[in-house]
Every structure is written in structure tokens, then in C-alpha cells.
Amino acid sequence: MPVSMEEAAEANCDALIARALSISPDNPETRLSLASIRMSQQRFDEAKEVIVKLYKDIEGLDTCR
């Protein structure tokens, strides 16, 4: 049975975001993209985890330098 285009697209997104994270795991844009993908997949708890961790990671940074 062939894979549907939707299933292929989801697998492709997961593969691409995994590659982006392997290249730059601390990049905020990459992590926000992961959260966005998880929300579109209705995996809201995972999206929330990504956003909360990103917030905690940048919360203490001095952005006025």
C-alpha cells in the first residue's frame, strides 16, 4: 500500500527538523519550528515542552548588551 502524501509530508518534516536540530540544537528559530510542527500535528504537550524549555533557556540572557 503506498504512503499517502500527507504521511510522506509529515515524515519529511520530522526528518528535516531532526536534521536542523542536529546541526544547531540551540537555535531558537529551529526550536520554534519544531514547536510549530508539533502543534500542526496536534501534539500539543510536546510543543509546550519545546516552548517552555526555550523560554527557560533565554529567560536569563542579557539582551541589552
N, C-alpha and C positions, 0 to 999 in steps of 0.2 A: 504494500500500500504506500503510495507516495506521500511525502510530508507536505502538509498544506503550506501555502505561502506565509500565513500568519505564524505557524510554528517555526518555519525557517527564519522568519524575520526576528522572532523572539530569541532564538538560539544565536543568530548573528549578532544581535545587540548585546547579549550576555558575553559572547566571545570578545567582541570589540571593547566593551567596558572592562573586562578582565585584563585584556592586553594593556589598555590605558593605565589601569591601576598598577600593573606590574612594572610599567615604565616610570610612573610618577604617582606613587601611592598617597602622597601628602598634598597633591594638587587639589585645591578647593573646587575648581571647576569640574574636575573629573569626579570628585565625590558627589557634587551636586547632580551631575549627570546620572550617576548611579542611583541616587535617591529618586530622581525623576523617572527613570526606567522602572524602578520598583513600584512607584505609585501607579504608573500606567499598567503594570502587571497586577495591580490591586494587592500588592504585598506591602501593605501599609506599615506593619510593625517593623519590617526591615528598612523601609525608607526612613521611618522615625529614628531608628538606631543610627543610621548614617548621619542624619542631620544633627542629632543630639551630640554625637561624637565630634563632628566637625565644629559645632558651636563651642564645645568644651575645649577643643584644641586651639581655637582662635580667640577665645574669651580673654585670656590674659596677655595677648600680644599688644605691644605698644605701637599703635598705628600712627602716632603723631611724630614719628622720627623723620 
